[in-house]
Amino acid sequence: MSPYRHVVIFQFKAEAPAEKVRGVVEAFRALPAKLPAIKAFEWGTNVSPEGLNQGFTHVFTLTFASKEALEQHYLHEPAHQEFVAMLGGLLEKALVVDYVAAA
Amino acid sequence: MSPYRHVVIFQFKAEAPAEKVRGVVEAFRALPAKLPAIKAFEWGTNVSPEGLNQGFTHVFTLTFASKEALEQHYLHEPAHQEFVAMLGGLLEKALVVDYVAAA
């Protein structure tokens, strides 16, 4: 079955303290251990040489077995909602796109 | 070595003909066979239930061995530049973020 990718891209506010930004990254990285619906997790900061990142700096790609897994065992889970609550006031913008990976 | 991910996200213009949009997808899908620096390729259209896609609809994730591979064996290759030329007039917006995948 094709993996379901959940791509989350953040731009933090200029005034967001670096320590809080690190805390968000660490909290996101801690989710897979709490939520087994997350089959794979990877992240990184933008290093594109093309200058088409529109201010976005942090990319997180989570893999689920299916959209149902995301909807039923991730989005509404307390661990995820606690993570989302941490973001309050820190983000300039966020983009979320999900796709079923095709070749 | 950690894979280098190149994430390309498009919103096509509302008036872009569906046939042209399909042509862009097919041309992008054809690049890995022409450019061996592309170690993996996957794509899909947005199916996120969260409504945070900001109008973006098409996601392509390409994997390279390194940033150097992208810079030296992809961005300036004629096959890639022909692909980019196809996009003219069809895109409402594009976002490109690259990251070295960390756990």
Backbone of each chain as ProteinMPNN parsed JSONL, in Angstrom:
{"seq_chain_A": "MSPYRHVVIFQFKAEAPAEKVRGVVEAFRALPAKLPAIKAFEWGTNVSPEGLNQGFTHVFTLTFASKEALEQHYLHEPAHQEFVAMLGGLLEKALVVDYVAAA", "coords_chain_A": {"N_chain_A": [[0.853, -1.207, 0.0], [0.469, 2.235, -0.745], [2.451, 4.668, 0.874], [1.241, 7.218, 3.108], [1.909, 10.484, 3.112], [2.569, 13.166, 5.291], [3.144, 16.386, 5.289], [4.596, 18.979, 6.942], [5.18, 22.344, 7.256], [6.939, 25.018, 8.54], [7.162, 28.52, 9.273], [8.738, 30.312, 11.656], [7.934, 33.015, 13.897], [9.802, 36.043, 13.718], [10.494, 36.998, 16.177], [10.327, 34.791, 17.788], [11.681, 32.987, 20.433], [14.826, 31.329, 20.221], [15.152, 29.122, 21.828], [12.557, 28.299, 22.306], [11.82, 27.572, 19.749], [13.549, 25.43, 19.321], [12.431, 23.795, 21.24], [9.944, 23.208, 20.113], [10.714, 21.687, 17.905], [11.909, 19.517, 19.235], [9.706, 18.525, 20.614], [8.06, 17.765, 18.517], [9.636, 15.785, 17.401], [9.434, 13.955, 19.414], [6.981, 12.831, 19.156], [6.58, 10.414, 17.554], [7.286, 8.298, 19.265], [5.237, 8.322, 21.004], [2.954, 8.04, 19.55], [2.031, 5.52, 17.777], [0.914, 5.395, 15.267], [2.373, 6.954, 13.626], [4.451, 6.115, 11.223], [6.877, 6.716, 10.125], [9.275, 9.306, 10.552], [10.752, 12.344, 9.755], [12.865, 15.222, 9.597], [14.007, 18.569, 8.893], [15.911, 21.598, 8.417], [15.41, 24.255, 6.105], [17.529, 24.165, 3.305], [17.656, 24.813, 0.726], [19.143, 25.952, -2.294], [17.729, 27.555, -3.992], [16.083, 29.634, -3.241], [13.295, 29.706, -3.091], [11.693, 29.311, -0.939], [9.889, 30.885, 0.348], [10.054, 32.073, 2.866], [9.637, 30.0, 4.631], [11.067, 27.691, 6.934], [11.335, 25.281, 8.421], [10.885, 21.842, 8.013], [8.869, 19.012, 8.226], [8.335, 15.651, 7.772], [5.963, 13.273, 8.008], [5.024, 9.885, 8.052], [2.242, 7.9, 7.431], [0.121, 4.984, 7.564], [-2.196, 5.345, 6.186], [-4.75, 7.707, 5.217], [-6.824, 7.407, 6.961], [-5.544, 6.465, 9.226], [-4.116, 8.739, 10.001], [-6.28, 10.436, 10.551], [-7.721, 9.07, 12.492], [-5.955, 8.213, 14.427], [-4.115, 10.146, 15.047], [-4.528, 13.048, 14.531], [-6.42, 13.85, 16.471], [-5.424, 12.953, 18.813], [-4.422, 13.232, 22.218], [-1.615, 13.657, 22.652], [-0.777, 14.758, 20.264], [-2.356, 17.019, 20.169], [-1.448, 18.426, 22.382], [1.053, 19.067, 21.44], [0.374, 20.777, 19.289], [-0.7, 22.852, 20.737], [1.553, 23.974, 21.836], [2.526, 25.534, 19.826], [1.337, 27.943, 19.719], [1.439, 31.382, 19.158], [4.046, 31.295, 18.26], [4.391, 30.801, 15.565], [4.85, 32.188, 12.344], [3.772, 31.406, 9.944], [2.157, 28.458, 8.661], [2.175, 25.5, 6.752], [0.442, 22.766, 5.522], [0.531, 19.852, 3.764], [-0.709, 16.87, 2.468], [-0.101, 13.74, 0.958], [-0.713, 10.813, -0.989], [1.768, 8.689, -1.669], [2.872, 8.397, -4.903], [4.564, 6.916, -7.698]], "CA_chain_A": [[0.0, 0.0, 0.0], [1.287, 3.453, -0.847], [2.498, 5.439, 2.128], [0.547, 8.508, 3.191], [2.867, 11.467, 3.637], [2.005, 14.346, 5.952], [4.272, 17.325, 5.229], [4.293, 20.151, 7.766], [6.246, 23.317, 6.983], [6.743, 26.172, 9.43], [8.014, 29.687, 9.451], [8.548, 30.861, 12.995], [8.003, 34.471, 13.986], [11.17, 36.548, 13.904], [10.752, 37.203, 17.611], [10.221, 33.528, 18.546], [12.983, 32.664, 21.034], [15.464, 30.127, 19.658], [14.92, 28.004, 22.744], [11.189, 27.817, 22.07], [11.833, 26.897, 18.441], [14.154, 24.109, 19.577], [11.451, 23.015, 21.998], [8.934, 22.715, 19.168], [11.334, 20.6, 17.134], [12.066, 18.354, 20.115], [8.375, 17.974, 20.914], [7.574, 17.077, 17.311], [10.445, 14.564, 17.297], [9.028, 13.014, 20.467], [5.65, 12.268, 18.886], [6.507, 9.018, 17.077], [7.362, 7.347, 20.381], [3.96, 8.356, 21.721], [1.846, 7.774, 18.632], [2.539, 4.503, 16.851], [0.387, 5.568, 13.909], [3.454, 7.595, 12.852], [5.313, 5.001, 10.795], [8.217, 7.26, 9.884], [9.361, 10.731, 10.878], [12.034, 12.984, 9.472], [12.732, 16.679, 9.583], [15.226, 19.318, 8.656], [15.708, 23.014, 8.116], [15.577, 24.506, 4.678], [18.873, 24.444, 2.798], [17.563, 24.95, -0.733], [19.861, 27.097, -2.858], [16.917, 28.208, -5.018], [15.418, 30.849, -2.761], [11.85, 29.633, -3.347], [11.087, 28.768, 0.287], [8.841, 31.817, 0.802], [10.181, 32.347, 4.3], [9.525, 28.772, 5.437], [12.394, 27.234, 7.37], [11.361, 23.97, 9.058], [10.08, 20.86, 7.278], [8.677, 17.746, 8.935], [7.567, 14.709, 6.958], [5.498, 12.123, 8.776], [4.409, 8.875, 7.2], [1.18, 7.09, 8.038], [-0.308, 3.901, 6.68], [-3.347, 5.778, 5.4], [-5.422, 8.915, 5.71], [-7.631, 7.011, 8.121], [-4.64, 6.396, 10.379], [-3.891, 10.135, 10.413], [-7.496, 11.033, 11.099], [-8.255, 8.358, 13.66], [-4.953, 7.891, 15.453], [-3.093, 11.192, 15.153], [-4.97, 14.44, 14.638], [-7.176, 14.157, 17.68], [-4.783, 12.344, 19.987], [-3.942, 14.237, 23.175], [-0.193, 13.977, 22.479], [-0.677, 15.679, 19.124], [-2.992, 18.294, 20.506], [-0.512, 19.147, 23.267], [2.09, 19.626, 20.568], [-0.198, 21.921, 18.566], [-0.88, 23.949, 21.698], [2.879, 24.599, 22.034], [2.869, 26.398, 18.691], [0.63, 29.22, 19.866], [2.249, 32.59, 19.256], [5.415, 31.131, 17.746], [4.448, 30.625, 14.108], [4.465, 33.222, 11.383], [2.841, 30.706, 9.072], [2.288, 27.002, 8.597], [1.597, 24.882, 5.562], [0.336, 21.312, 5.663], [0.05, 19.136, 2.581], [-0.614, 15.414, 2.592], [-0.303, 13.056, -0.327], [-0.458, 9.379, -1.077], [2.959, 8.689, -2.518], [2.868, 7.651, -6.16], [5.882, 6.977, -8.35]], "C_chain_A": [[0.878, 1.242, 0.0], [1.285, 4.211, 0.471], [1.78, 6.78, 1.997], [1.508, 9.489, 3.847], [2.138, 12.71, 4.145], [3.168, 15.329, 6.106], [3.864, 18.626, 5.916], [5.474, 21.115, 7.646], [5.953, 24.581, 7.781], [7.676, 27.323, 9.08], [7.72, 30.211, 10.847], [8.584, 32.39, 12.932], [9.447, 34.902, 14.236], [11.502, 36.66, 15.388], [10.62, 35.917, 18.438], [11.599, 33.186, 19.124], [13.537, 31.345, 20.477], [15.198, 28.908, 20.535], [13.509, 27.421, 22.566], [11.11, 27.067, 20.737], [12.437, 25.5, 18.61], [13.184, 23.209, 20.318], [10.362, 22.434, 21.111], [9.501, 21.534, 18.379], [11.444, 19.345, 18.002], [10.726, 17.702, 20.422], [7.81, 17.219, 19.713], [8.323, 15.736, 17.184], [10.035, 13.508, 18.32], [7.706, 12.318, 20.146], [5.66, 10.805, 18.417], [6.563, 7.988, 18.205], [6.039, 7.254, 21.141], [2.798, 7.882, 20.859], [2.302, 6.788, 17.557], [1.94, 4.582, 15.452], [1.418, 6.253, 13.008], [4.467, 6.509, 12.495], [6.723, 5.458, 10.496], [8.155, 8.758, 10.135], [10.717, 11.224, 10.448], [11.809, 14.483, 9.404], [14.073, 17.29, 9.21], [14.882, 20.774, 8.424], [16.065, 23.259, 6.655], [17.016, 24.859, 4.309], [18.842, 24.595, 1.279], [18.368, 26.144, -1.216], [18.995, 27.937, -3.789], [16.18, 29.464, -4.559], [13.924, 30.883, -3.032], [11.104, 29.112, -2.123], [10.086, 29.723, 0.925], [8.883, 32.06, 2.309], [10.1, 31.121, 5.186], [10.913, 28.209, 5.743], [12.439, 25.799, 7.887], [10.393, 23.029, 8.349], [10.049, 19.56, 8.085], [7.847, 16.836, 8.032], [7.248, 13.482, 7.797], [4.818, 11.162, 7.815], [3.41, 8.056, 8.014], [0.803, 5.978, 7.056], [-1.401, 4.373, 5.735], [-3.879, 7.08, 5.973], [-6.256, 8.594, 6.955], [-6.754, 6.955, 9.381], [-4.357, 7.796, 10.909], [-5.113, 10.679, 11.136], [-7.912, 10.387, 12.418], [-7.25, 8.154, 14.781], [-3.858, 8.935, 15.576], [-3.711, 12.559, 15.446], [-5.633, 14.765, 15.967], [-6.581, 13.54, 18.937], [-4.275, 13.443, 20.922], [-2.474, 14.618, 22.955], [0.002, 14.95, 21.322], [-1.262, 17.041, 19.478], [-2.146, 19.106, 21.482], [0.597, 19.789, 22.45], [1.568, 20.873, 19.857], [-0.344, 23.12, 19.505], [0.435, 24.684, 21.959], [3.188, 25.649, 20.98], [2.305, 27.805, 18.826], [1.587, 30.39, 20.026], [3.63, 32.496, 18.656], [5.497, 31.138, 16.222], [4.047, 31.875, 13.344], [3.469, 32.616, 10.402], [3.154, 29.219, 9.07], [1.592, 26.523, 7.335], [1.57, 23.383, 5.817], [-0.223, 20.748, 4.366], [0.287, 17.651, 2.808], [-0.804, 14.811, 1.211], [-0.039, 11.569, -0.158], [0.645, 9.224, -2.111], [2.787, 7.785, -3.725], [4.228, 7.825, -6.814], [5.848, 7.961, -9.515]], "O_chain_A": [[1.909, 1.285, 0.672], [0.242, 4.374, 1.105], [1.726, 7.38, 0.924], [1.87, 9.328, 5.012], [1.22, 13.224, 3.505], [4.056, 15.137, 6.936], [2.905, 19.283, 5.511], [6.62, 20.746, 7.903], [4.86, 25.14, 7.704], [8.813, 27.125, 8.653], [6.572, 30.516, 11.172], [9.187, 32.975, 12.032], [10.211, 34.194, 14.891], [12.641, 36.445, 15.801], [10.784, 35.95, 19.658], [12.578, 33.106, 18.382], [12.8, 30.377, 20.29], [15.039, 27.796, 20.033], [13.305, 26.211, 22.663], [10.417, 26.056, 20.621], [11.899, 24.515, 18.103], [13.119, 22.007, 20.06], [9.908, 21.309, 21.324], [8.838, 20.51, 18.212], [11.113, 18.246, 17.558], [10.621, 16.477, 20.483], [7.169, 16.178, 19.861], [7.723, 14.699, 16.9], [10.261, 12.315, 18.117], [7.35, 11.331, 20.79], [4.812, 10.027, 18.855], [5.952, 6.924, 18.105], [5.755, 6.266, 21.819], [1.791, 7.387, 21.365], [2.889, 7.184, 16.551], [2.414, 3.903, 14.541], [1.35, 6.148, 11.784], [5.232, 6.046, 13.34], [7.667, 4.675, 10.602], [7.115, 9.392, 9.954], [11.731, 10.592, 10.743], [10.691, 14.946, 9.179], [15.113, 16.631, 9.21], [13.718, 21.137, 8.257], [16.897, 22.571, 6.064], [17.635, 25.731, 4.917], [19.88, 24.515, 0.622], [18.295, 27.224, -0.63], [19.471, 28.936, -4.328], [15.713, 30.257, -5.376], [13.343, 31.957, -3.186], [10.019, 28.543, -2.245], [9.493, 29.392, 1.951], [7.842, 32.233, 2.942], [10.451, 31.183, 6.364], [11.813, 28.252, 4.904], [13.485, 25.156, 7.801], [9.234, 23.371, 8.115], [11.079, 19.082, 8.561], [6.769, 17.225, 7.582], [8.14, 12.754, 8.235], [4.125, 11.576, 6.885], [3.696, 7.593, 9.118], [1.13, 6.039, 5.871], [-1.525, 3.869, 4.619], [-3.504, 7.497, 7.069], [-6.372, 9.407, 7.873], [-7.183, 7.355, 10.463], [-4.358, 8.018, 12.12], [-5.002, 11.3, 12.193], [-8.388, 11.057, 13.334], [-7.625, 7.948, 15.935], [-2.796, 8.663, 16.137], [-3.445, 13.154, 16.491], [-5.423, 15.844, 16.522], [-7.184, 13.604, 20.009], [-3.76, 14.464, 20.465], [-2.128, 15.794, 23.064], [0.839, 15.85, 21.388], [-0.71, 18.082, 19.118], [-2.128, 20.335, 21.416], [1.025, 20.909, 22.73], [2.24, 21.904, 19.828], [-0.134, 24.264, 19.101], [0.433, 25.875, 22.267], [4.003, 26.544, 21.202], [2.736, 28.733, 18.142], [2.439, 30.393, 20.914], [4.326, 33.505, 18.547], [6.546, 31.444, 15.654], [3.05, 32.528, 13.653], [2.454, 33.229, 10.071], [4.251, 28.786, 9.424], [0.569, 27.063, 6.914], [2.555, 22.803, 6.273], [-1.312, 21.12, 3.928], [1.346, 17.236, 3.278], [-1.577, 15.319, 0.398], [0.741, 11.138, 0.691], [0.478, 9.581, -3.277], [2.583, 6.577, -3.598], [4.954, 8.772, -6.514], [6.86, 8.153, -10.19]]}, "seq_chain_B": "MSPYRHVVIFQFKAEAPAEKVRGVVEAFRALPAKLPAIKAFEWGTNVSPEGLNQGFTHVFTLTFASKEALEQHYLHEPAHQEFVAMLGGLLEKALVVDYVAAA", "coords_chain_B": {"N_chain_B": [[24.815, 8.067, 4.891], [22.805, 10.945, 5.321], [19.768, 11.32, 3.556], [19.082, 13.815, 1.07], [16.422, 15.827, 0.783], [14.236, 17.185, -1.616], [11.698, 19.217, -1.891], [8.946, 20.05, -3.721], [6.316, 22.162, -4.326], [3.271, 22.886, -5.788], [0.842, 25.308, -6.839], [-1.446, 25.383, -9.325], [-2.546, 27.729, -11.823], [-5.945, 28.778, -11.857], [-7.001, 28.798, -14.369], [-5.388, 27.108, -15.772], [-5.126, 24.626, -18.184], [-6.413, 21.341, -17.715], [-5.157, 19.325, -19.12], [-2.653, 20.381, -19.592], [-1.693, 20.547, -17.006], [-1.602, 17.858, -16.333], [0.379, 17.188, -18.129], [2.601, 18.498, -17.049], [2.941, 17.054, -14.677], [3.518, 14.533, -15.75], [5.882, 15.111, -17.117], [7.557, 15.809, -15.015], [7.623, 13.388, -13.658], [9.054, 11.983, -15.506], [11.627, 12.77, -15.241], [13.462, 11.367, -13.418], [14.377, 9.164, -14.912], [15.962, 10.364, -16.721], [17.813, 11.794, -15.325], [20.114, 10.67, -13.36], [20.944, 11.545, -10.878], [18.762, 11.902, -9.342], [17.674, 10.118, -6.804], [15.406, 9.083, -5.678], [11.916, 9.399, -6.256], [8.777, 10.788, -5.706], [5.294, 11.568, -5.739], [2.206, 13.389, -5.308], [-1.226, 14.447, -5.046], [-2.686, 16.978, -2.993], [-4.316, 15.778, -0.131], [-4.938, 16.403, 2.376], [-6.905, 16.574, 5.327], [-6.939, 18.842, 6.837], [-7.054, 21.425, 5.839], [-5.0, 23.296, 5.583], [-3.455, 23.864, 3.422], [-3.07, 26.118, 1.925], [-3.885, 26.654, -0.677], [-2.151, 25.212, -2.259], [-1.634, 22.334, -4.302], [-0.215, 20.213, -5.549], [2.368, 17.974, -4.823], [5.755, 17.15, -4.857], [8.353, 15.032, -4.109], [11.709, 14.779, -4.207], [14.643, 12.863, -3.972], [18.034, 13.264, -3.276], [21.553, 12.458, -3.211], [23.006, 14.371, -1.942], [23.344, 17.926, -1.288], [25.165, 18.916, -3.077], [24.896, 17.143, -5.191], [22.346, 17.835, -6.116], [22.866, 20.478, -6.893], [24.925, 20.227, -8.759], [24.235, 18.243, -10.536], [21.598, 18.429, -11.278], [19.973, 20.914, -11.035], [20.943, 22.582, -13.114], [20.872, 21.036, -15.325], [20.056, 20.278, -18.702], [17.673, 18.717, -19.089], [16.228, 19.2, -16.772], [15.933, 21.938, -16.965], [14.396, 22.193, -19.248], [12.058, 21.104, -18.29], [11.374, 23.017, -16.334], [10.873, 25.155, -18.0], [8.469, 24.414, -19.113], [6.643, 25.134, -17.226], [5.942, 27.708, -17.402], [3.591, 30.276, -17.151], [1.663, 28.588, -16.151], [1.637, 28.247, -13.396], [0.281, 29.285, -10.326], [1.506, 29.626, -7.885], [4.629, 28.606, -6.392], [6.494, 26.555, -4.21], [9.541, 25.754, -2.799], [11.328, 23.68, -0.778], [14.18, 22.37, 0.744], [15.734, 19.772, 2.552], [18.042, 18.175, 4.739], [17.555, 15.009, 5.708], [16.804, 14.371, 8.979], [16.403, 12.412, 11.962]], "CA_chain_B": [[24.661, 9.523, 4.76], [21.393, 11.329, 5.335], [19.265, 11.738, 2.248], [18.756, 15.223, 0.836], [15.069, 15.875, 0.193], [13.907, 18.38, -2.397], [10.234, 19.185, -1.877], [8.435, 21.052, -4.657], [4.87, 22.211, -4.111], [2.693, 23.801, -6.786], [-0.573, 25.604, -7.092], [-1.621, 25.795, -10.71], [-3.559, 28.759, -12.041], [-7.295, 28.231, -12.041], [-7.279, 28.643, -15.807], [-4.454, 26.169, -16.411], [-5.89, 23.484, -18.706], [-6.122, 20.074, -17.027], [-4.223, 18.572, -19.939], [-1.313, 20.952, -19.366], [-1.302, 20.153, -15.643], [-1.182, 16.454, -16.445], [1.656, 17.182, -18.845], [3.648, 18.88, -16.095], [3.166, 15.902, -13.792], [4.195, 13.467, -16.517], [7.249, 15.54, -17.416], [8.319, 15.708, -13.762], [7.818, 11.949, -13.425], [10.011, 11.442, -16.479], [12.994, 13.244, -14.974], [14.409, 10.406, -12.82], [14.987, 8.299, -15.927], [16.927, 11.164, -17.479], [18.799, 12.406, -14.429], [20.357, 9.666, -12.32], [21.176, 12.141, -9.557], [17.505, 11.733, -8.593], [17.741, 8.769, -6.241], [14.026, 8.635, -5.442], [10.93, 10.386, -6.71], [7.385, 10.454, -5.428], [4.437, 12.747, -5.87], [0.794, 13.175, -5.088], [-2.016, 15.671, -4.876], [-3.022, 17.189, -1.589], [-5.529, 15.153, 0.398], [-5.006, 16.698, 3.811], [-8.217, 17.006, 5.815], [-6.794, 19.965, 7.767], [-7.327, 22.719, 5.214], [-3.868, 24.213, 5.79], [-2.6, 23.748, 2.231], [-2.879, 27.464, 1.356], [-4.113, 26.643, -2.12], [-1.238, 24.296, -2.951], [-2.324, 21.077, -4.639], [0.654, 19.152, -6.066], [3.598, 17.832, -4.038], [6.764, 16.265, -5.459], [9.529, 14.908, -3.243], [12.846, 14.154, -4.889], [15.746, 12.585, -3.056], [19.383, 13.298, -3.843], [22.551, 12.015, -2.243], [23.559, 15.53, -1.232], [23.07, 19.216, -1.908], [26.072, 19.036, -4.217], [24.293, 16.386, -6.296], [21.274, 18.694, -6.653], [23.422, 21.675, -7.537], [25.841, 19.94, -9.87], [23.725, 17.256, -11.49], [20.153, 18.53, -11.446], [19.394, 22.241, -11.285], [21.353, 23.198, -14.378], [20.82, 20.058, -16.409], [19.058, 20.626, -19.738], [16.379, 18.032, -18.898], [15.514, 19.93, -15.717], [15.586, 23.28, -17.429], [13.253, 22.03, -20.169], [10.881, 20.929, -17.434], [11.03, 24.318, -15.737], [10.314, 26.008, -19.061], [7.073, 24.001, -19.323], [5.778, 25.651, -16.168], [5.638, 29.11, -17.678], [2.191, 30.638, -17.33], [0.722, 27.617, -15.567], [1.669, 28.21, -11.926], [-0.15, 30.387, -9.478], [2.641, 29.799, -6.983], [5.473, 27.434, -6.187], [7.288, 26.583, -2.989], [10.582, 24.716, -2.814], [12.127, 23.561, 0.45], [15.061, 21.211, 0.756], [16.287, 19.503, 3.884], [18.79, 16.935, 4.958], [16.623, 14.304, 6.592], [17.243, 13.932, 10.298], [15.345, 11.656, 12.659]], "C_chain_B": [[23.18, 9.867, 4.68], [20.939, 11.778, 3.956], [18.923, 13.228, 2.225], [17.406, 15.254, 0.124], [14.822, 17.241, -0.447], [12.392, 18.342, -2.597], [9.709, 20.362, -2.696], [6.915, 21.015, -4.587], [4.284, 23.28, -5.027], [1.223, 24.083, -6.503], [-0.644, 26.049, -8.545], [-2.659, 26.913, -10.783], [-4.906, 28.105, -12.289], [-7.57, 27.958, -13.515], [-6.306, 27.699, -16.509], [-5.248, 24.957, -16.906], [-5.46, 22.182, -18.022], [-5.098, 19.254, -17.804], [-2.792, 19.064, -19.744], [-0.807, 20.56, -17.977], [-0.846, 18.695, -15.655], [0.177, 16.349, -17.139], [2.824, 17.543, -17.943], [3.975, 17.695, -15.185], [3.928, 14.808, -14.539], [5.642, 13.839, -16.821], [8.132, 15.459, -16.164], [8.631, 14.233, -13.487], [8.859, 11.345, -14.366], [11.45, 11.822, -16.147], [13.92, 12.195, -14.361], [15.083, 9.497, -13.848], [16.059, 9.029, -16.717], [18.082, 11.656, -16.623], [19.064, 11.47, -13.251], [20.713, 10.234, -10.955], [19.919, 12.049, -8.689], [17.451, 10.291, -8.101], [16.359, 8.194, -5.936], [13.106, 9.778, -5.836], [9.561, 9.899, -6.277], [6.565, 11.731, -5.508], [3.008, 12.373, -5.505], [0.085, 14.51, -4.997], [-2.503, 15.754, -3.43], [-4.349, 16.542, -1.205], [-5.671, 15.414, 1.894], [-6.409, 17.122, 4.217], [-8.149, 18.29, 6.639], [-7.06, 21.341, 7.165], [-6.233, 23.75, 5.423], [-2.926, 24.204, 4.59], [-2.445, 25.061, 1.469], [-3.023, 27.47, -0.161], [-3.21, 25.698, -2.894], [-1.923, 22.935, -3.155], [-1.404, 19.924, -5.026], [1.975, 19.147, -5.306], [4.495, 16.799, -4.717], [7.944, 16.216, -4.504], [10.591, 14.11, -3.979], [13.956, 13.968, -3.868], [17.057, 12.553, -3.831], [20.352, 12.804, -2.776], [23.022, 13.178, -1.379], [23.12, 16.801, -1.942], [23.943, 19.406, -3.15], [25.494, 18.296, -5.434], [23.169, 17.199, -6.94], [21.863, 19.839, -7.46], [24.199, 21.336, -8.803], [25.249, 19.019, -10.927], [22.205, 17.308, -11.671], [19.724, 19.933, -11.892], [19.729, 22.786, -12.666], [21.355, 22.225, -15.553], [19.754, 20.456, -17.427], [17.699, 19.961, -19.505], [15.555, 18.734, -17.822], [15.08, 21.297, -16.231], [14.45, 23.242, -18.454], [11.957, 21.85, -19.38], [10.432, 22.267, -16.863], [10.375, 25.226, -16.785], [8.851, 25.674, -19.349], [6.102, 24.678, -18.369], [5.279, 27.065, -16.462], [4.159, 29.355, -17.913], [1.198, 29.719, -16.67], [0.604, 27.704, -14.051], [1.121, 29.477, -11.289], [0.961, 30.693, -8.479], [3.384, 28.482, -6.843], [6.268, 27.643, -4.913], [8.306, 25.448, -3.11], [11.331, 24.776, -1.484], [12.923, 22.27, 0.364], [15.551, 21.006, 2.181], [17.064, 18.207, 3.874], [18.033, 16.19, 6.044], [17.298, 13.844, 7.877], [16.079, 13.237, 10.982], [14.716, 12.511, 13.748]], "O_chain_B": [[22.401, 9.157, 4.044], [21.64, 12.525, 3.273], [18.529, 13.809, 3.236], [17.272, 14.767, -0.998], [15.155, 18.288, 0.108], [11.875, 17.537, -3.372], [9.996, 21.521, -2.396], [6.302, 19.962, -4.766], [4.738, 24.424, -5.041], [0.479, 23.237, -6.008], [0.035, 26.997, -8.941], [-3.533, 27.028, -9.923], [-4.991, 27.016, -12.857], [-8.277, 27.013, -13.864], [-6.397, 27.513, -17.722], [-5.966, 24.33, -16.127], [-4.272, 21.961, -17.785], [-4.267, 18.567, -17.209], [-1.846, 18.278, -19.732], [0.378, 20.274, -17.803], [0.174, 18.348, -15.058], [1.012, 15.522, -16.773], [3.906, 16.967, -18.054], [5.142, 17.378, -14.956], [4.875, 14.229, -14.006], [6.526, 12.983, -16.786], [9.303, 15.088, -16.243], [9.756, 13.88, -13.132], [9.468, 10.321, -14.056], [12.388, 11.258, -16.711], [15.085, 12.133, -14.753], [16.236, 9.106, -13.669], [16.947, 8.412, -17.306], [19.181, 11.904, -17.119], [18.327, 11.478, -12.265], [20.78, 9.492, -9.975], [19.996, 12.111, -7.462], [17.213, 9.365, -8.876], [16.166, 6.978, -5.936], [13.466, 10.952, -5.76], [9.225, 8.73, -6.462], [7.092, 12.835, -5.361], [2.658, 11.197, -5.408], [0.713, 15.562, -4.886], [-2.7, 14.745, -2.753], [-5.367, 16.736, -1.869], [-6.427, 14.733, 2.587], [-7.036, 17.934, 3.537], [-9.181, 18.784, 7.094], [-7.268, 22.311, 7.893], [-6.506, 24.95, 5.439], [-1.739, 24.501, 4.725], [-1.746, 25.1, 0.457], [-2.337, 28.228, -0.846], [-3.471, 25.41, -4.062], [-2.676, 22.46, -2.305], [-1.775, 18.764, -4.85], [2.622, 20.184, -5.162], [4.046, 15.718, -5.098], [8.48, 17.259, -4.13], [10.404, 12.943, -4.322], [14.174, 14.82, -3.007], [17.177, 11.916, -4.877], [20.015, 12.739, -1.594], [23.393, 12.988, -0.22], [22.593, 16.757, -3.053], [23.507, 19.984, -4.145], [25.596, 18.773, -6.564], [23.055, 17.246, -8.165], [21.415, 20.131, -8.568], [24.14, 22.064, -9.794], [25.697, 19.009, -12.073], [21.598, 16.353, -12.156], [19.185, 20.113, -12.984], [18.876, 23.39, -13.316], [21.796, 22.569, -16.649], [18.676, 20.918, -17.054], [16.667, 20.601, -19.711], [14.336, 18.85, -17.942], [13.969, 21.747, -15.95], [13.636, 24.164, -18.514], [10.906, 22.372, -19.751], [9.249, 22.605, -16.906], [9.441, 25.969, -16.482], [8.083, 26.537, -19.775], [4.908, 24.789, -18.647], [4.325, 27.546, -15.85], [3.544, 28.719, -18.769], [0.007, 30.027, -16.625], [-0.403, 27.286, -13.48], [1.468, 30.592, -11.679], [1.314, 31.85, -8.252], [2.858, 27.407, -7.129], [6.663, 28.761, -4.583], [7.961, 24.325, -3.479], [11.895, 25.809, -1.123], [12.409, 21.224, -0.032], [15.755, 21.968, 2.922], [16.782, 17.282, 3.112], [17.889, 16.681, 7.164], [18.231, 13.041, 7.862], [14.919, 13.446, 10.628], [13.809, 12.056, 14.445]]}, "name": "protein", "num_of_chains": 2, "seq": "MSPYRHVVIFQFKAEAPAEKVRGVVEAFRALPAKLPAIKAFEWGTNVSPEGLNQGFTHVFTLTFASKEALEQHYLHEPAHQEFVAMLGGLLEKALVVDYVAAAMSPYRHVVIFQFKAEAPAEKVRGVVEAFRALPAKLPAIKAFEWGTNVSPEGLNQGFTHVFTLTFASKEALEQHYLHEPAHQEFVAMLGGLLEKALVVDYVAAA"}
